[in-house]
Amino acid sequence: MILSPAVIAMNIEKSRDEVNRRLSILVEHDFVTRVQRGYYEITERGQRYLTGEFDPSASSPTDE
């Protein structure tokens, strides 16, 4: 699923600015990727985190 910060913000009841800040951090740690300007998609690493298959405290930002 590819979403814009505005759509994400609307669905989680946060401001678009807050979502943009969080997305920057998630991109930095490879949990989401920027597909094109203004659109983001969860990465395999992000999906593994959500399913409990990945512990971010056990690795550096670029470890798989």
Secondary structure, DSSP 4 states (H G I P E B T S, - for coil): -EE-HHHHHHHHT--HHHHHHHHHHHHHTTSEEEEETTEEEE-HHHHHHHTT---GGGS-TT--
